[in-house]
């Protein structure tokens, strides 16, 4: 066998050596925002359970939800819902065979 000089190269291509196409990045972001939407729904359920539990529990959850961090989480949830809806609509349009 020939002695091949490998140098300091990796044995196989690394995942970061390639740039993913826009559709792949949007698909990954769609999955991430789907998880974020699920988390947002859980937050709304916690808020509704606190509402049904009484004024003391609701005051605590409302204090958390209206803090600067809570407002930031709600805004991130809104952006996630918007993107997930828009990307899902794009997929529905593509399913008809249009806009390829």
N, C-alpha and C positions, 0 to 999 in steps of 0.2 A: 504494500500500500504506500501511496505517496504521502509524504509528510506535508500536510496542508498548513500553511501559516494562517491561523485564525485571527491573530492580533487580539484586540480588545473589543471584539464585536459580540453582540448577543447571538445566541444560537438560533433564535426564531424572532420574527418581527414582534415588536412590542406594541401593545394596544394604543399607546400614545404617539406612535410613529405615523398614524393615519388620521386624517381629519374626517369626521363623520359628516355625511351630507345633511342638509337642512331638515329633510323629512325624518331622518333618524333622531336628530336632536329634538325635534318637535314631538316625536313619538315618546321619547324618554320623558320629556317635560309633561306630556299629557298623562302619563302614568303617575308621575310625582304629584301633579295637581289633583288627580283622582284620589290619591291617598290623603292629600290635604283637605279635599272636600269632605271625605269621610270623617276626618278629625274635626272639621267645622260642624258637621252634623252632630257629633258627640258633644261638642261644646253647647250647642243649642239644646240638646236633650238634658244636659246637666243644668242649664239655666231654667228649663221648664220644670225639672224635678225640684229645684230649689224654690221655684215659685209656688209649687204645690205643697212644699214642706212647711212653709210658714214664713212670717216676715223676717225672723232672725237669719234663717238660712239664705233667704233671698237677698237680704241686705249685704251679707258677706260676699255672695257670688256677684252681685251688682257692683260692689266696691272693686272686686278684681276685674270685672269686665270693663269698667269705666276708667281704670287706671291707664297710664300711658302705655304700659306693656299690653294690657288688654285691648286697647284701641289699635295698637300695632298688629296684634294677632287678628283682630276683626278685619282690618284693611288687607292684610295678607290673604285672609280667607276670601274676601271679595274678589281680589285679583285672581286667585286660584279658581274660583267659581266661574269668573268671566272667561278666562283662558280655556278651561276645560269645556265650557259650553261652546265657545267659538271653534275650538279644534274638533269637537264632536260633530258640530254642524258641517264642517269641512269634510269630515269622513262620510257623513250621510250624503253629501253632494257627490263625493267620489264614488260611493256605492251605486249611484245611478249611472255611472259611466261618464258623467260630465266633468268638465274642467280638468282633464288630465293634461 
